[in-house]
Amino acid sequence: MTRQSHSETNAVRGARDLEKRNGPLATPIYQTSTFEVVDNEEQLRVTPTDHFYTRYGNPTNTVAEKTIAALEGMDAALTFASGMGAITTTIMALLKSGDHVVAQRDIYGGANKFLAQWLPKMGIETTFVDTTRYEQHERAIRPNTKLLYLESPTNPTLRVIDFKRVASLAKQRGVLSMIDSTFGTPINQHPAEYGIDLVMHSGTKYLAGHSDLICGVIAAQQELIDQIWATRTTLGNCMDPHASWVLIRGMKTLPVRVARQNENAQRVAEFLSEHAKVRSVNYPFLKSHPQHDVARRQMSGGGGMVSFEVEGTGEDARRVSEAMRLFTLAPSLGSVESLVSIPVLTSHAMISAEDRARMGVTEQLIRLSVGIENVEDLIADLDHALQAVASPQKVTVG
């Protein structure tokens, strides 16, 4: 193929050799820990390849990685045992003691904890800045700053950053930029097109899409991937080949799943924005969203995530989440089934109440991962659940 393929094609065929070779249509699972060689010279040659030892690489893993690289428009990609594994391994590969990180304040709680509590043990400091206050980003960069850590849309408040603006800032100051693009998916956005250096996903979510897999991915240019690969082989944070096969199968339907989730989430967000028992709604493609124009400019869809605050207390939010039937009460997101969670109890439970307040993560906030079910059924479920919000007490004068 001489022309650049679209994301829908790359998701299905991105890593396949399109030459007719009379081979298997489905990717084989190389369920092996090691590979045989004919002599020691060959052993030396294959050591850096995917035919040496599965901690270093595996042919099934390679197909998953090439597909991800094609989806993100990058030279290469790597898979990991989890999303946090992708984050921690990448940062440890590229930073050393004495380095400094600038990170958004409202990011996934696990990433926040690693940056705030674990990196200082390695002599690496992080300065947290408000997500869309770009002057704070710029002021926070020091001579020893090596990484600008980003997330967009953010978890769980769905703030959207201007890719072009932050990428330009990073390049002007000689700093690497890394984004958690899990909520955006490679279908709705392509940060690399705007100059972002490293694109990370928790593949557990939309890439796999069926709540049956834990994995993480990172895509970048080859030079950076080589550095991360060397660290991954040392830390052993590799992906199992059977899990890679499940990921490959999931990615084949990624475009059609995301298209339906975009449509459903838009309808759900519009319904919630007009409900009397809802205080506020966060969704990038709502006109009321503070970064609506940016989202429309750099995203092809608003995504499958919606968060909203109930007009009540934290206890009201819990009751609403427990009253849902089609939205299953469970952590995680991105799968074909709809899920609901309370961020202060799940994704951001490890963050202090003070920091959560700065992020806008309140006790009344409910996070929805909208699936591919019939949207009218989902809206009916939400409408029923919102009846659990306590009505204001009438004051009797007499």
C-alpha positions as CSV (number, residue, x, y, z in Angstrom):
1,M,0.0,0.0,0.0
2,T,1.5,3.3,-1.1
3,R,-1.0,5.7,0.6
4,Q,-1.5,6.4,4.3
5,S,-4.3,4.3,5.7
6,H,-7.0,5.6,8.0
7,S,-7.5,4.6,11.6
8,E,-10.3,2.2,10.9
9,T,-8.0,0.3,8.5
10,N,-5.0,0.4,10.8
11,A,-7.0,-1.0,13.7
12,V,-7.7,-4.1,11.6
13,R,-4.8,-4.4,9.2
14,G,-2.1,-2.1,10.7
15,A,0.4,-4.8,11.5
16,R,-0.4,-7.3,8.8
17,D,1.8,-8.1,5.9
18,L,-0.5,-7.4,3.0
19,E,1.4,-9.6,0.6
20,K,-0.5,-12.9,-0.2
21,R,1.5,-15.6,1.6
22,N,-1.1,-18.3,2.3
23,G,-0.6,-17.8,6.0
24,P,-3.1,-17.7,9.0
25,L,-5.6,-14.9,8.9
26,A,-5.7,-14.6,12.7
27,T,-2.5,-13.7,14.4
28,P,-0.9,-16.8,16.0
29,I,-0.2,-16.9,19.7
30,Y,3.5,-17.6,20.3
31,Q,2.8,-19.0,23.8
32,T,6.5,-19.6,24.6
33,S,9.0,-18.3,27.0
34,T,12.0,-18.8,24.8
35,F,13.2,-19.6,21.2
36,E,15.5,-22.2,19.9
37,V,18.6,-21.3,17.8
38,V,21.0,-23.3,15.7
39,D,24.2,-22.0,17.1
40,N,25.7,-19.3,19.4
41,E,26.2,-16.8,16.6
42,E,22.5,-16.9,15.9
43,Q,21.9,-16.5,19.6
44,L,23.8,-13.2,19.6
45,R,22.0,-12.0,16.5
46,V,18.5,-12.7,17.9
47,T,19.0,-11.3,21.4
48,P,17.5,-7.8,20.6
49,T,14.7,-9.3,18.6
50,D,11.3,-10.9,19.3
51,H,12.7,-14.4,18.8
52,F,15.0,-14.6,21.8
53,Y,13.1,-14.6,25.1
54,T,9.6,-13.3,25.7
55,R,10.6,-10.8,28.4
56,Y,12.6,-9.1,25.5
57,G,9.9,-9.5,22.9
58,N,7.5,-12.0,21.2
59,P,6.1,-12.2,17.7
60,T,2.5,-11.9,19.0
61,N,3.4,-8.8,21.1
62,T,5.1,-7.3,18.0
63,V,1.9,-7.5,16.0
64,A,0.0,-5.6,18.8
65,E,2.8,-3.0,19.1
66,K,2.9,-2.4,15.3
67,T,-0.8,-1.9,15.2
68,I,-0.7,0.6,18.0
69,A,2.2,2.5,16.3
70,A,0.1,2.6,13.1
71,L,-2.9,3.9,15.0
72,E,-0.9,6.7,16.6
73,G,1.2,7.6,13.6
74,M,4.5,6.8,15.4
75,D,7.6,4.9,14.5
76,A,7.1,2.2,17.1
77,A,5.3,1.2,20.3
78,L,5.7,-1.1,23.3
79,T,3.2,-3.1,25.3
80,F,3.3,-3.5,29.1
81,A,1.6,-5.6,31.8
82,S,-0.6,-2.6,32.8
83,G,-1.2,1.1,32.1
84,M,0.7,2.0,35.3
85,G,3.5,-0.2,34.0
86,A,3.7,1.8,30.8
87,I,3.8,5.1,32.8
88,T,6.4,4.1,35.4
89,T,8.7,2.2,33.0
90,T,8.7,5.1,30.5
91,I,9.5,7.7,33.1
92,M,12.2,5.6,34.7
93,A,13.7,5.0,31.3
94,L,13.9,8.6,30.3
95,L,14.7,10.4,33.7
96,K,17.4,10.2,36.3
97,S,18.2,11.5,39.7
98,G,18.2,15.3,39.7
99,D,15.7,15.7,36.9
100,H,12.4,17.5,37.2
101,V,8.9,16.9,35.9
102,V,6.1,19.4,35.2
103,A,2.7,17.6,35.4
104,Q,-0.9,18.5,35.2
105,R,-2.6,18.5,38.6
106,D,-5.7,16.6,37.6
107,I,-4.5,13.4,36.2
108,Y,-5.3,9.7,37.0
109,G,-4.7,9.1,40.7
110,G,-2.2,6.3,40.2
111,A,0.0,8.5,38.0
112,N,-0.3,11.4,40.5
113,K,0.8,9.1,43.3
114,F,3.8,7.8,41.4
115,L,4.9,11.4,40.5
116,A,4.3,12.8,44.0
117,Q,5.4,10.0,46.2
118,W,7.6,7.5,44.4
119,L,9.7,9.7,42.1
120,P,11.1,11.7,45.1
121,K,12.6,8.5,46.4
122,M,14.6,8.4,43.2
123,G,15.7,12.0,43.4
124,I,13.2,13.3,40.9
125,E,10.9,16.2,41.7
126,T,7.5,17.0,40.2
127,T,5.8,20.4,40.1
128,F,2.0,20.2,39.6
129,V,0.2,22.9,37.6
130,D,-3.4,23.6,36.7
131,T,-4.3,21.8,33.5
132,T,-5.3,24.7,31.2
133,R,-3.2,27.5,32.9
134,Y,-0.5,27.3,30.3
135,E,1.4,30.2,31.9
136,Q,1.8,28.0,35.0
137,H,3.3,25.2,32.7
138,E,5.8,27.6,31.3
139,R,6.8,29.2,34.7
140,A,7.3,25.8,36.2
141,I,9.9,24.6,33.7
142,R,13.4,24.7,35.1
143,P,16.9,24.1,33.6
144,N,16.7,20.5,34.9
145,T,13.1,19.9,33.7
146,K,13.1,16.8,31.4
147,L,9.4,15.9,31.0
148,L,6.0,17.6,30.6
149,Y,3.4,15.0,31.7
150,L,-0.1,15.6,30.3
151,E,-3.5,13.9,30.2
152,S,-6.4,14.8,27.9
153,P,-9.3,14.5,28.3
154,T,-8.6,14.3,32.0
155,N,-9.8,11.7,34.5
156,P,-12.5,12.3,35.7
157,T,-13.3,16.0,35.0
158,L,-12.7,15.7,31.2
159,R,-10.7,18.9,30.8
160,V,-9.1,19.2,27.4
161,I,-5.6,20.6,26.7
162,D,-4.5,22.4,23.6
163,F,-2.1,19.8,22.0
164,K,-0.4,22.3,19.7
165,R,0.2,24.8,22.5
166,V,1.8,22.4,25.0
167,A,3.8,20.6,22.3
168,S,5.2,23.9,21.1
169,L,6.1,24.9,24.6
170,A,7.9,21.6,25.3
171,K,9.9,21.9,22.1
172,Q,10.8,25.5,22.7
173,R,12.2,24.6,26.1
174,G,13.8,21.3,25.1
175,V,11.5,19.2,27.2
176,L,9.9,15.9,26.3
177,S,6.1,15.8,26.2
178,M,4.1,12.7,27.3
179,I,0.4,12.3,27.3
180,D,-2.0,9.8,28.7
181,S,-4.5,9.6,25.8
182,T,-6.6,6.8,27.2
183,F,-9.9,8.8,27.3
184,G,-9.3,10.2,23.8
185,T,-8.5,6.9,22.1
186,P,-6.5,6.8,18.8
187,I,-9.8,7.1,17.0
188,N,-10.9,10.4,18.4
189,Q,-7.5,12.2,18.6
190,H,-3.9,12.0,17.4
191,P,-1.6,13.9,19.7
192,A,1.5,13.1,17.7
193,E,0.2,15.1,14.8
194,Y,0.5,18.2,17.0
195,G,4.0,17.3,18.2
196,I,3.5,15.3,21.4
197,D,6.5,13.0,21.8
198,L,5.1,10.1,23.7
199,V,1.5,8.8,23.6
200,M,0.4,6.4,26.4
201,H,-2.8,4.4,26.8
202,S,-4.1,2.1,29.4
203,G,-4.9,-0.6,26.9
204,T,-7.2,-2.2,29.5
205,K,-9.8,0.4,28.5
206,Y,-10.8,1.2,25.0
207,L,-8.1,-0.6,23.1
208,A,-9.0,-4.0,24.5
209,G,-12.6,-2.9,25.0
210,H,-14.1,-6.0,26.7
211,S,-13.2,-5.8,30.4
212,D,-11.0,-9.0,30.1
213,L,-7.5,-7.7,29.9
214,I,-4.9,-5.6,31.8
215,C,-2.3,-3.9,29.7
216,G,-0.5,-0.6,28.9
217,V,1.0,0.8,25.7
218,I,3.4,3.6,24.8
219,A,4.0,4.9,21.2
220,A,6.9,7.2,20.2
221,Q,9.7,7.6,17.7
222,Q,12.2,4.7,17.5
223,E,15.0,6.4,19.5
224,L,12.8,6.8,22.6
225,I,11.2,3.4,22.2
226,D,14.7,1.8,22.2
227,Q,15.5,3.5,25.6
228,I,12.2,2.4,27.0
229,W,12.6,-1.2,25.7
230,A,16.0,-1.5,27.5
231,T,14.4,-0.5,30.8
232,R,11.4,-2.8,30.2
233,T,13.6,-5.8,29.7
234,T,15.4,-5.0,33.0
235,L,12.2,-4.4,35.0
236,G,10.4,-7.4,33.4
237,N,7.2,-5.4,32.9
238,C,6.4,-7.2,29.7
239,M,3.0,-8.4,28.3
240,D,2.1,-12.0,28.0
241,P,1.6,-13.2,24.4
242,H,-1.9,-14.5,25.0
243,A,-2.9,-11.2,26.5
244,S,-1.4,-9.5,23.4
245,W,-3.6,-11.7,21.2
246,V,-6.7,-10.6,23.2
247,L,-5.6,-7.0,22.7
248,I,-5.1,-7.5,18.9
249,R,-8.6,-9.0,18.6
250,G,-10.1,-6.1,20.6
251,M,-8.4,-3.4,18.5
252,K,-10.0,-4.8,15.3
253,T,-13.4,-3.4,16.5
254,L,-12.0,-0.3,18.2
255,P,-13.3,2.2,15.5
256,V,-16.9,0.8,15.5
257,R,-17.1,0.6,19.3
258,V,-15.8,4.2,19.8
259,A,-18.1,5.6,17.1
260,R,-21.1,4.1,19.0
261,Q,-19.8,5.2,22.4
262,N,-19.3,8.7,21.1
263,E,-22.9,8.9,19.9
264,N,-24.3,7.4,23.2
265,A,-22.2,9.6,25.5
266,Q,-23.2,12.7,23.6
267,R,-26.9,11.9,24.1
268,V,-26.3,10.9,27.8
269,A,-24.5,14.2,28.4
270,E,-27.2,16.3,26.8
271,F,-29.9,14.5,28.9
272,L,-28.0,15.0,32.1
273,S,-27.3,18.7,31.4
274,E,-31.1,19.3,31.4
275,H,-31.9,17.2,34.5
276,A,-33.2,19.1,37.6
277,K,-31.2,16.9,39.9
278,V,-27.9,17.4,38.1
279,R,-25.7,20.3,39.2
280,S,-23.1,20.1,36.4
281,V,-22.0,17.9,33.5
282,N,-18.5,17.4,32.1
283,Y,-18.3,16.3,28.4
284,P,-16.0,17.9,25.8
285,F,-18.6,18.2,23.0
286,L,-21.2,20.0,25.1
287,K,-21.2,23.7,24.2
288,S,-21.0,24.5,28.0
289,H,-17.7,22.7,28.3
290,P,-14.9,25.3,29.0
291,Q,-12.6,23.9,26.3
292,H,-15.4,23.0,23.8
293,D,-13.7,24.9,20.9
294,V,-10.4,23.2,21.5
295,A,-12.0,19.8,21.7
296,R,-13.9,20.3,18.5
297,R,-10.7,21.4,16.8
298,Q,-8.5,18.5,17.7
299,M,-11.0,15.6,18.4
300,S,-13.2,13.8,15.9
301,G,-15.5,12.6,18.7
302,G,-16.2,13.6,22.3
303,G,-15.4,10.1,23.7
304,G,-17.4,7.7,25.8
305,M,-16.7,9.3,29.2
306,V,-19.2,11.6,31.0
307,S,-19.0,12.9,34.6
308,F,-21.6,14.8,36.5
309,E,-22.3,16.2,39.9
310,V,-25.6,15.5,41.5
311,E,-27.6,18.4,43.1
312,G,-27.1,17.0,46.6
313,T,-24.6,15.4,48.9
314,G,-21.9,12.7,48.5
315,E,-24.4,10.3,50.0
316,D,-26.9,11.2,47.3
317,A,-24.2,10.4,44.6
318,R,-23.6,7.0,46.2
319,R,-27.3,6.3,46.2
320,V,-27.6,7.3,42.5
321,S,-24.7,5.0,41.5
322,E,-26.1,2.1,43.4
323,A,-29.6,2.6,41.9
324,M,-28.4,2.1,38.4
325,R,-28.9,-1.2,36.7
326,L,-27.5,-0.9,33.2
327,F,-24.6,1.1,34.4
328,T,-22.6,-1.5,36.4
329,L,-21.0,-0.2,39.6
330,A,-17.3,-1.0,39.0
331,P,-14.0,0.7,38.4
332,S,-12.3,1.0,35.0
333,L,-13.8,2.2,31.7
334,G,-13.9,1.9,28.0
335,S,-15.6,-1.4,27.5
336,V,-18.7,-2.4,25.6
337,E,-20.8,-2.4,28.8
338,S,-21.6,0.8,30.6
339,L,-20.0,1.4,34.0
340,V,-20.4,3.9,36.8
341,S,-18.0,4.8,39.7
342,I,-17.5,7.4,42.3
343,P,-14.0,8.9,41.7
344,V,-13.4,9.8,45.4
345,L,-13.8,6.1,46.2
346,T,-11.9,4.6,43.2
347,S,-9.6,6.3,40.7
348,H,-8.8,9.2,43.1
349,A,-9.1,7.5,46.5
350,M,-5.4,7.7,47.0
351,I,-5.3,11.5,46.5
352,S,-5.8,13.8,49.5
353,A,-9.1,15.6,49.9
354,E,-7.3,18.9,49.5
355,D,-5.7,17.9,46.2
356,R,-9.0,16.4,45.0
357,A,-10.7,19.8,45.7
358,R,-8.1,21.5,43.5
359,M,-8.9,19.1,40.7
360,G,-12.6,19.6,41.0
361,V,-13.2,16.0,42.1
362,T,-16.0,16.3,44.6
363,E,-18.0,13.8,46.7
364,Q,-21.0,14.6,44.5
365,L,-19.1,13.7,41.3
366,I,-20.2,10.5,39.4
367,R,-18.2,9.1,36.5
368,L,-19.9,7.2,33.7
369,S,-18.2,5.0,31.1
370,V,-20.8,4.8,28.4
371,G,-21.0,1.6,26.5
372,I,-22.6,0.4,23.3
373,E,-26.1,-0.5,24.6
374,N,-29.2,1.2,23.3
375,V,-29.0,4.8,24.4
376,E,-32.7,5.1,25.2
377,D,-32.3,2.3,27.7
378,L,-29.2,4.0,29.3
379,I,-31.0,7.3,29.6
380,A,-34.0,5.6,31.2
381,D,-31.7,3.9,33.7
382,L,-30.1,7.3,34.6
383,D,-33.5,8.9,34.9
384,H,-34.7,6.2,37.3
385,A,-31.4,6.3,39.4
386,L,-31.6,10.1,39.8
387,Q,-34.8,9.7,41.7
388,A,-32.6,8.5,44.6
389,V,-31.4,12.1,45.1
390,A,-33.1,13.5,48.1
391,S,-35.6,16.2,47.4
392,P,-35.1,19.5,49.2
393,Q,-36.9,19.7,52.5
394,K,-39.9,22.1,52.4
395,V,-39.8,24.7,55.2
396,T,-43.1,25.2,56.9
397,V,-43.8,28.6,58.4
398,G,-46.5,28.9,61.0
